[in-house]
Amino acid sequence: MKILIAEDTTDLNRVVTAMLEHAGYDVDSVFDGEAALEKVEQNGYDAVILDIMMPKKDGISVLQAIRTNNITVPVLLLTAKAEVDDRVAGLDAGADDYLPKPFAMKELLARINAMTRRRIRYETRILNFADFSLDSETLELASQSSVRLSMKEGELLQLLIRHAEKPLETDFILEHIWDREPEASEDTVHLYIRYLCRKLAAVSSGTRIEGERGSSYRLMPQ
């Protein structure tokens, strides 16, 4: 699973990154809010850790922008402040959880595990279509090169593979991938389709995903 951590304290950022990587997560780390938002808009993540107090753009502003863009990734806020108002502001902005500093690394890992616990399992581990393969366990997408997908990206691509060359309505995709997330919308689906298109291009696959926002999408060979 892929996680983004945005924390401007260099030592803490590195320690958390190392801890999560040791736990088996694929981690991207940034040190300011603008970089965090840019990463989230460009990549699919299974969880995002945001420090509230960051340069360029604070964590609450980043979270608000994420939710405005219909990105439903679970978000954990880190804050050095203990005031109730800060926690309420974060939860009102769409945070899934918060953790006051200082915190124990075991507690942070437990909260991340809880946010990313849900995962779809399939009987067939390796799925093949056209010129690429997808490992449904590790979520590695491979063609001429390989890249790791986020959980939602992996679930969406598996759904498209299992219905390859057949148009899937946006509502059908929402029901199967975002069934427990009522805030997800057709814009959410379109955003993750864009993520997958970029990942397919990144591994030099000629496979394409056809469709338009709000209609249907289908996976097609080159």
C-alpha positions in Angstrom: 0.0 0.0 0.0 1.2 3.5 -0.8 1.3 6.3 1.8 2.2 10.0 1.5 3.6 11.8 4.6 3.8 15.6 4.7 5.8 16.8 7.7 8.1 19.7 7.7 10.3 18.6 10.7 13.0 16.8 8.8 14.0 14.3 11.5 10.4 13.3 12.3 9.6 12.9 8.6 12.6 10.6 8.1 11.8 8.5 11.2 8.1 8.0 10.2 9.1 7.3 6.6 11.6 4.6 7.8 9.1 3.1 10.2 6.4 2.8 7.5 8.7 1.4 5.0 9.9 -1.2 7.5 6.2 -2.1 8.0 5.9 -2.8 4.3 4.4 0.4 3.0 5.5 2.2 -0.1 6.1 5.8 1.1 6.4 9.2 -0.5 7.5 12.1 1.8 7.3 15.8 1.3 8.1 18.8 3.6 5.4 21.4 2.8 1.7 21.7 2.0 2.0 22.7 -1.6 4.2 19.7 -2.4 1.7 17.4 -0.6 -1.2 18.7 -2.6 0.7 18.3 -5.8 1.6 14.7 -5.0 -2.0 13.8 -4.1 -3.3 15.3 -7.3 -0.8 13.3 -9.3 -0.9 10.0 -7.6 -3.3 7.6 -5.9 -2.5 6.9 -2.3 -4.0 4.5 0.3 -3.5 6.9 3.1 -2.1 10.5 3.6 -0.5 11.8 6.8 -0.6 15.6 7.1 1.1 17.8 9.6 -1.3 20.7 10.4 1.5 23.3 10.7 3.5 23.3 7.5 5.1 26.0 5.3 3.5 27.2 2.0 0.1 25.6 2.8 -1.1 24.3 6.1 -2.5 20.8 6.6 -6.1 21.9 7.0 -6.0 23.8 3.7 -4.4 20.8 1.9 -7.1 18.6 3.3 -9.9 20.9 2.2 -8.4 21.0 -1.3 -8.2 17.2 -1.4 -11.9 16.9 -0.5 -12.9 19.6 -2.9 -11.3 17.7 -5.6 -13.3 14.6 -4.7 -10.3 12.6 -3.5 -11.5 10.2 -0.8 -8.2 8.9 0.4 -8.1 8.4 4.2 -6.2 11.3 5.9 -4.6 11.3 9.3 -3.7 14.8 10.8 -0.7 15.3 13.0 -0.7 18.4 15.2 1.5 19.8 18.0 -1.6 21.6 19.3 -3.9 20.0 21.8 -6.8 22.4 21.5 -10.2 20.9 20.8 -10.8 23.5 18.1 -7.9 22.3 16.0 -9.2 18.7 16.1 -12.7 19.8 15.3 -11.5 21.9 12.4 -9.6 18.9 11.0 -12.5 16.5 11.3 -14.9 19.1 9.8 -12.5 19.4 6.9 -12.8 15.7 6.2 -10.0 14.1 8.2 -10.4 10.4 9.1 -8.3 10.6 12.3 -5.9 12.8 14.1 -2.9 12.2 16.4 -1.4 14.9 18.7 2.4 15.2 19.0 4.4 13.8 20.6 3.1 10.3 19.7 4.4 6.7 19.9 5.3 5.2 16.5 3.3 2.1 17.4 0.2 4.2 17.8 0.7 5.9 14.5 1.2 2.6 12.7 -1.9 1.1 14.4 -4.0 4.1 13.2 -2.6 3.8 9.7 -3.3 0.1 9.7 -6.9 0.7 10.8 -7.5 3.2 8.0 -6.1 0.9 5.3 -7.5 -2.4 6.6 -10.2 -2.9 3.9 -8.9 -4.7 0.9 -10.5 -6.8 -1.8 -9.1 -10.2 -2.3 -9.4 -12.2 -5.5 -8.8 -15.9 -6.2 -6.5 -15.2 -9.1 -3.3 -13.5 -8.1 -1.8 -12.6 -11.5 -4.2 -10.9 -13.9 -3.1 -10.5 -17.5 -4.6 -8.3 -20.2 -3.1 -7.3 -23.6 0.5 -6.2 -22.9 0.5 -5.9 -19.1 0.0 -7.9 -15.9 -1.2 -7.0 -12.5 -0.3 -8.8 -9.3 -3.5 -8.5 -7.2 -1.6 -9.2 -4.0 1.3 -6.7 -4.3 -0.6 -4.4 -6.8 2.5 -4.4 -9.0 1.6 -3.3 -12.6 4.1 -4.6 -15.1 4.7 -4.2 -18.8 8.0 -3.0 -20.2 8.7 -1.7 -16.7 6.8 -1.9 -13.5 5.2 0.3 -10.9 3.3 -0.2 -7.6 -0.4 0.9 -7.6 -2.3 2.2 -4.6 -5.1 0.1 -3.2 -7.9 2.0 -4.9 -6.0 2.1 -8.2 -5.5 -1.7 -7.9 -9.1 -2.4 -7.1 -10.3 -0.2 -10.0 -7.9 -1.8 -12.5 -8.9 -5.3 -11.4 -12.5 -4.4 -12.0 -11.7 -3.1 -15.5 -9.7 -6.2 -16.3 -12.4 -8.6 -15.2 -14.8 -6.7 -17.5 -12.3 -6.0 -20.2 -13.6 -4.4 -23.4 -17.0 -3.9 -21.8 -18.2 -0.5 -20.8 -18.7 0.0 -17.1 -21.1 2.7 -15.9 -19.8 5.2 -13.4 -22.5 4.2 -10.9 -21.4 0.5 -11.3 -17.8 1.4 -10.5 -18.8 3.5 -7.5 -20.9 0.7 -6.1 -18.1 -1.8 -6.4 -15.1 0.3 -5.4 -16.4 3.1 -3.3 -19.5 1.4 -1.8 -18.7 2.5 1.8 -17.7 6.1 0.9 -20.9 8.1 0.2 -18.9 11.2 -0.5 -17.3 9.6 -3.6 -18.7 10.9 -6.9 -18.3 10.6 -10.7 -15.4 13.0 -10.3 -13.7 10.6 -8.0 -14.0 7.8 -10.6 -12.7 10.1 -13.3 -9.7 11.1 -11.2 -8.7 7.5 -10.5 -9.1 6.6 -14.2 -6.6 9.4 -14.9 -4.3 8.0 -12.3 -4.4 4.6 -14.1 -3.9 6.0 -17.5 -0.7 7.7 -16.2 0.5 4.4 -14.6 -0.1 2.5 -17.8 1.9 5.0 -19.7 4.6 4.9 -17.1 5.2 1.2 -17.7 5.0 1.7 -21.5 1.8 -0.2 -22.0 -0.2 0.5 -25.1 -3.5 -0.4 -23.3 -6.0 2.4 -23.1 -9.0 3.2 -21.0 -11.8 4.7 -23.0 -14.6 6.8 -21.6 -15.6 10.3 -20.5 -16.4 11.8 -17.1 -19.9 10.8 -15.9 -20.5 8.1 -18.5 -18.8 4.8 -18.7 -15.2 3.4 -19.0 -13.7 0.3 -20.6 -10.3 -1.2 -20.9 -9.2 -1.7 -24.4 -6.1 -3.3 -26.0 -3.7 -1.2 -28.1 
